[in-house]
Amino acid sequence: MSERPPQDNFSPDPQQALAQIRADIDGLTREYAQGKLNAAQFNALYKHYTDKRTLIQRLIERNPQGDAWRAAAERGHTAMLRDQLEARALYYVVFRRGERRPLLAQGKISQQAAQRMHSLLQVLWAMQNWRRGLAQKAIGNEAWLLLVTGDDAFTLVLYFLQPSAWQMNHLRELHDDFERANRVALVRGLPPERMVFPQRALLE
């Protein structure tokens, strides 16, 4: 989850309030550049800040001595936008290399998403070799598939909304931890009951 900016009390001076909004926008662009926000979060928050700035400016122009701009300048309304537009994992499945039976699958998936996922799985199953990596693909209806391939297994996750770079890196770490923890079981072909699955954290 992305970091929350400090929710300070707004300044009694309108120009300072406008400067604070500019600082908020600068911070927003830094968060996106650092991969802490997805595109939907950035766009919604950017619109929120710019709309707020425009409203304050108009209220000041109408009545420079009035206090109407104060309500528009209040802080603390961005957390809901961040949470509502953060990508959420809906379903994941883990496969051992060379096997079509999943080691573990959890979550809910629509029929359309299941068909798109199955098409991707057909390609993966047909591959003799793959490289370690991370890939994402939009599949419609604001759904995204993320694939992490490792040495001995891969994890495929269905998200609602596009994951941020931070979430993508987190998924890579979960899969790497899975392979490290279960190296012997994966190589020896032991059943999933003998394994641990850090991927459970995606839904739990």
C-alpha positions as CSV (number, residue, x, y, z in Angstrom):
1,M,0.0,0.0,0.0
2,S,1.3,3.5,-0.8
3,E,2.4,5.9,1.9
4,R,-0.1,8.5,3.1
5,P,0.9,12.1,3.1
6,P,0.7,13.9,6.4
7,Q,-2.8,15.3,7.1
8,D,-1.8,18.7,8.6
9,N,-4.3,21.4,9.3
10,F,-4.6,23.8,6.4
11,S,-3.1,27.2,6.5
12,P,-5.3,30.2,7.3
13,D,-3.6,32.0,4.4
14,P,-5.1,31.1,1.0
15,Q,-1.8,31.5,-0.8
16,Q,-0.1,29.1,1.6
17,A,-3.0,26.7,1.0
18,L,-2.4,26.9,-2.7
19,A,1.3,26.3,-2.2
20,Q,0.5,23.3,-0.1
21,I,-1.6,21.8,-2.9
22,R,1.3,22.4,-5.3
23,A,3.5,20.5,-2.8
24,D,0.9,17.7,-2.6
25,I,1.0,17.4,-6.4
26,D,4.8,17.3,-6.4
27,G,4.7,14.6,-3.8
28,L,2.1,12.7,-5.8
29,T,4.4,12.7,-8.9
30,R,7.3,11.4,-6.8
31,E,5.1,8.6,-5.4
32,Y,4.1,7.5,-8.9
33,A,7.7,7.7,-10.2
34,Q,8.8,5.5,-7.2
35,G,6.1,2.9,-8.1
36,K,4.0,3.5,-5.0
37,L,0.8,4.3,-7.0
38,N,-0.9,2.8,-10.0
39,A,-2.1,5.0,-12.9
40,A,-5.7,5.0,-11.7
41,Q,-4.6,6.3,-8.3
42,F,-2.4,8.9,-9.8
43,N,-5.0,10.2,-12.2
44,A,-7.7,10.4,-9.6
45,L,-5.5,12.1,-7.0
46,Y,-4.1,14.5,-9.5
47,K,-7.6,15.5,-10.6
48,H,-8.6,15.9,-6.9
49,Y,-5.7,18.3,-6.2
50,T,-6.1,20.3,-9.4
51,D,-9.9,20.6,-9.0
52,K,-9.3,21.7,-5.4
53,R,-6.8,24.3,-6.5
54,T,-9.1,25.6,-9.2
55,L,-12.0,25.9,-6.8
56,I,-9.9,27.8,-4.2
57,Q,-8.7,30.2,-6.8
58,R,-12.2,30.9,-8.1
59,L,-13.5,31.5,-4.6
60,I,-10.7,33.9,-3.8
61,E,-11.4,35.8,-7.0
62,R,-15.1,36.1,-6.2
63,N,-14.4,37.3,-2.6
64,P,-10.8,38.0,-1.7
65,Q,-11.8,38.8,1.9
66,G,-14.2,35.9,2.4
67,D,-13.7,32.6,4.1
68,A,-15.5,30.3,1.6
69,W,-12.2,29.0,0.3
70,R,-11.4,27.4,3.7
71,A,-13.8,24.5,3.2
72,A,-12.3,23.7,-0.2
73,A,-8.8,23.8,1.3
74,E,-9.5,21.2,4.0
75,R,-7.1,18.3,3.9
76,G,-7.6,14.6,4.6
77,H,-9.9,13.5,1.8
78,T,-7.4,11.6,-0.4
79,A,-7.0,8.3,1.6
80,M,-10.4,7.0,0.3
81,L,-9.3,7.6,-3.3
82,R,-6.0,5.8,-2.7
83,D,-7.7,2.8,-1.1
84,Q,-10.6,2.6,-3.6
85,L,-8.3,2.7,-6.6
86,E,-5.5,0.4,-5.3
87,A,-5.3,-2.8,-7.3
88,R,-6.7,-5.9,-5.5
89,A,-5.8,-9.5,-6.1
90,L,-8.9,-11.6,-6.8
91,Y,-7.4,-14.9,-7.7
92,Y,-4.1,-16.6,-7.9
93,V,-2.7,-20.0,-9.0
94,V,0.7,-21.6,-8.6
95,F,2.2,-24.2,-10.9
96,R,5.3,-26.3,-10.8
97,R,7.3,-26.3,-14.0
98,G,6.2,-29.1,-16.4
99,E,2.9,-29.8,-14.5
100,R,-0.7,-28.8,-15.5
101,R,-2.2,-29.5,-12.1
102,P,-1.9,-26.5,-9.8
103,L,-0.1,-26.7,-6.6
104,L,-2.5,-24.1,-5.1
105,A,-5.3,-21.9,-6.4
106,Q,-7.4,-19.4,-4.3
107,G,-9.9,-16.7,-4.9
108,K,-12.7,-16.0,-7.2
109,I,-12.5,-15.5,-11.0
110,S,-15.1,-14.7,-13.7
111,Q,-15.7,-17.0,-16.6
112,Q,-14.2,-14.4,-19.0
113,A,-11.1,-14.0,-16.9
114,A,-10.7,-17.7,-16.5
115,Q,-10.8,-18.1,-20.3
116,R,-8.1,-15.5,-20.8
117,M,-6.0,-17.1,-18.0
118,H,-6.4,-20.5,-19.6
119,S,-5.2,-19.2,-22.9
120,L,-2.1,-17.9,-21.3
121,L,-1.5,-21.1,-19.4
122,Q,-1.7,-23.1,-22.7
123,V,1.3,-21.0,-23.9
124,L,3.2,-21.5,-20.7
125,W,2.6,-25.2,-20.6
126,A,3.9,-25.5,-24.2
127,M,7.1,-23.7,-23.4
128,Q,10.1,-26.0,-22.9
129,N,12.1,-23.3,-21.2
130,W,11.4,-19.9,-19.7
131,R,13.4,-17.2,-18.1
132,R,12.8,-15.8,-14.6
133,G,10.7,-12.7,-15.0
134,L,7.6,-10.7,-14.4
135,A,4.9,-9.7,-16.9
136,Q,1.5,-8.0,-16.9
137,K,-1.4,-8.0,-19.3
138,A,-4.7,-6.1,-19.4
139,I,-7.6,-8.5,-20.2
140,G,-10.6,-6.2,-20.2
141,N,-13.1,-5.0,-17.6
142,E,-10.3,-3.4,-15.6
143,A,-8.8,-6.8,-14.9
144,W,-5.1,-7.5,-15.1
145,L,-3.0,-10.7,-15.2
146,L,0.4,-10.7,-13.6
147,L,2.8,-13.6,-14.2
148,V,5.9,-14.3,-12.2
149,T,8.2,-17.1,-13.4
150,G,11.0,-18.6,-11.3
151,D,13.4,-21.5,-11.7
152,D,11.0,-24.3,-10.8
153,A,7.5,-22.7,-10.7
154,F,5.3,-19.8,-11.7
155,T,2.6,-17.7,-10.0
156,L,-0.3,-16.2,-12.0
157,V,-2.5,-13.6,-10.4
158,L,-5.7,-11.9,-11.4
159,Y,-6.0,-8.3,-10.2
160,F,-8.9,-5.8,-10.3
161,L,-7.2,-2.6,-11.6
162,Q,-3.6,-2.2,-12.7
163,P,-1.1,-3.1,-10.0
164,S,1.5,-0.5,-9.0
165,A,5.2,-1.1,-9.5
166,W,5.4,-1.7,-5.7
167,Q,2.7,-4.4,-5.9
168,M,4.4,-6.0,-8.8
169,N,7.7,-6.1,-6.9
170,H,5.9,-7.5,-3.9
171,L,4.4,-10.3,-6.0
172,R,7.9,-11.1,-7.3
173,E,9.2,-11.3,-3.7
174,L,6.4,-13.6,-2.7
175,H,7.2,-16.0,-5.5
176,D,10.9,-15.9,-4.8
177,D,10.2,-16.6,-1.2
178,F,8.0,-19.5,-2.2
179,E,10.7,-21.1,-4.3
180,R,13.4,-20.6,-1.7
181,A,11.3,-22.1,1.1
182,N,10.2,-25.1,-1.1
183,R,13.4,-25.7,-3.1
184,V,13.7,-29.4,-2.1
185,A,10.0,-30.1,-2.4
186,L,9.8,-28.6,-5.9
187,V,12.9,-30.4,-7.2
188,R,11.8,-33.8,-5.7
189,G,8.2,-33.5,-6.9
190,L,6.7,-33.6,-3.4
191,P,3.0,-32.8,-3.0
192,P,1.8,-29.3,-2.1
193,E,0.9,-30.5,1.4
194,R,4.6,-30.5,2.0
195,M,5.0,-26.9,1.0
196,V,4.4,-23.4,2.3
197,F,2.8,-20.7,0.2
198,P,3.7,-17.0,0.8
199,Q,1.2,-16.2,-2.0
200,R,-1.6,-16.7,0.5
201,A,-0.8,-13.2,1.7
202,L,-2.3,-11.8,-1.5
203,L,-5.8,-12.6,-0.4
204,E,-5.5,-13.0,3.4
